[in-house]
Each structure stands twice: as C-alpha cells, then as structure tokens.
Amino acid sequence: MQSLAIINQSAPFGNNNYRESLDMLLANASYDRPVALFFQGDGVYQLLGNTKATLTGNKDLTKTYGLLELYDIEEVFVCSDSLQLRNIDADSLSIDVISLDNAQWFEKLASYDQSMSF
C-alpha cells in the first residue's frame, strides 16, 4: 500500500483545511495505510494550544489532534524554519512533533509515495 503525507500549510481558523486534512489522515490511517502529518508555513499555528478556538466558532485543535494517538499516528513533522520565522518555540506546541529543517523536510517528504496539501 502506498504511503501518504498530509501537509498542513494554512492557518487554522480562516477555512476548514485543518478539518479536511485531519479527516483525510484519519480515514487513511483507519485502513492501515502508512500516513504522516506535516506542518509548514502558517500551518504551524494549528499546533498552538492557546488559540481560544471557540471564540471563532471552531473546535479546539488540541483535542482534535489528540486523536492521532488513538490511530497510532506517530509520524508528525514540523518545519523548524517555519516555526523560527513566526517566533514560535517548539516547546510551546500542543502535541509532540519531530522538528525538521528545510533540507530534512524535503528529504522526509520525498520518502512518501503521495502527498496532499491543505
């Protein structure tokens, strides 16, 4: 079965991309397809735990990303350059991620057969 990389690169509350990417990820993981979740660009804002999502009518992403563990999804990566450009410390993220610099990011992404960006 081909592996799939889901790339989150948009901010969390301007659209439903975060929800669609999570649905795609969990659906594929439920069929035991090898999947990974990548965060880059403004997508790194999805990893912050103090966003007060309910004020915008959205769900708390911290709880939503808690589902990753239930589906045995351990491959969660973040672009360290994206964090640095936004002055976000990796220790402030709401879930455990593997931090990769740009070179490592593209190398890891290339190891997956397919990718989808949200």
C-alpha positions as CSV (number, residue, x, y, z in Angstrom):
1,M,0.0,0.0,0.0
2,Q,1.3,3.4,-0.9
3,S,2.3,5.9,1.9
4,L,0.6,9.3,2.2
5,A,1.9,12.6,3.5
6,I,-0.7,15.2,4.6
7,I,0.8,18.7,4.5
8,N,-0.9,21.4,6.6
9,Q,0.2,24.9,5.4
10,S,-2.7,27.2,6.1
11,A,-3.7,29.0,9.3
12,P,-6.3,27.2,11.4
13,F,-9.3,29.5,11.5
14,G,-9.7,31.1,8.1
15,N,-11.0,28.0,6.5
16,N,-11.8,24.3,7.1
17,N,-8.5,23.0,5.7
18,Y,-7.3,21.7,9.1
19,R,-10.5,19.7,9.5
20,E,-10.4,18.3,5.9
21,S,-6.7,17.3,6.4
22,L,-7.5,15.6,9.7
23,D,-10.4,13.7,8.1
24,M,-8.2,12.5,5.3
25,L,-5.5,11.5,7.6
26,L,-7.7,9.5,10.0
27,A,-9.6,7.9,7.2
28,N,-6.4,6.6,5.6
29,A,-4.9,5.5,8.9
30,S,-8.1,3.5,9.7
31,Y,-7.3,1.4,6.7
32,D,-3.7,0.8,8.0
33,R,-2.3,2.9,5.2
34,P,1.1,4.4,6.2
35,V,0.4,8.1,6.8
36,A,2.3,11.1,8.2
37,L,1.3,14.7,9.1
38,F,3.5,17.6,8.1
39,F,3.1,21.2,9.3
40,Q,4.8,24.2,7.5
41,G,4.2,27.9,6.8
42,D,1.1,29.2,8.6
43,G,0.0,25.6,9.2
44,V,2.3,25.7,12.3
45,Y,-0.3,27.9,14.0
46,Q,-2.5,24.8,14.2
47,L,-0.1,23.4,16.7
48,L,-0.5,26.2,19.3
49,G,-2.6,25.3,22.3
50,N,-3.8,28.7,23.4
51,T,-5.8,29.8,20.4
52,K,-9.3,30.2,22.1
53,A,-10.8,28.5,19.1
54,T,-14.4,28.6,20.5
55,L,-14.4,32.4,20.1
56,T,-14.4,31.9,16.4
57,G,-16.9,29.0,16.4
58,N,-14.2,26.4,15.8
59,K,-13.2,23.3,17.7
60,D,-10.2,23.2,20.0
61,L,-7.4,21.7,17.8
62,T,-5.6,20.5,20.9
63,K,-8.4,18.0,21.5
64,T,-8.8,17.2,17.8
65,Y,-5.1,16.3,17.4
66,G,-5.4,14.1,20.4
67,L,-7.0,11.6,18.0
68,L,-3.6,11.0,16.4
69,E,-2.5,8.8,19.3
70,L,-5.7,6.7,19.1
71,Y,-5.0,6.0,15.4
72,D,-1.3,5.1,16.1
73,I,-0.1,8.1,14.0
74,E,3.4,8.8,15.2
75,E,4.8,10.5,12.2
76,V,4.1,14.1,12.8
77,F,6.6,16.6,11.5
78,V,7.0,20.4,11.7
79,C,9.3,22.7,9.7
80,S,11.6,24.3,12.1
81,D,12.3,27.2,9.7
82,S,8.5,27.9,9.7
83,L,8.5,28.0,13.5
84,Q,11.5,30.2,13.6
85,L,10.1,32.7,11.0
86,R,7.0,33.1,13.2
87,N,8.9,33.2,16.5
88,I,7.3,30.1,17.8
89,D,9.2,27.9,20.2
90,A,8.9,24.2,19.6
91,D,8.3,23.7,23.3
92,S,5.1,25.7,23.1
93,L,3.4,23.3,20.7
94,S,0.3,21.4,21.9
95,I,1.4,18.0,20.5
96,D,4.7,16.1,20.2
97,V,6.2,16.6,16.8
98,I,9.5,15.9,15.1
99,S,11.2,19.1,14.1
100,L,13.0,19.2,10.7
101,D,15.0,21.9,8.9
102,N,14.2,22.6,5.2
103,A,16.6,20.0,3.9
104,Q,15.4,17.3,6.2
105,W,11.8,18.4,5.5
106,F,12.1,17.8,1.8
107,E,14.0,14.6,2.2
108,K,11.4,13.1,4.6
109,L,8.5,14.3,2.4
110,A,10.2,12.7,-0.7
111,S,10.1,9.3,1.2
112,Y,6.3,9.2,0.8
113,D,4.6,7.9,-2.3
114,Q,1.8,10.5,-2.3
115,S,1.2,13.9,-0.7
116,M,-1.8,16.1,-0.3
117,S,-1.6,19.8,0.8
118,F,-4.2,21.7,2.8
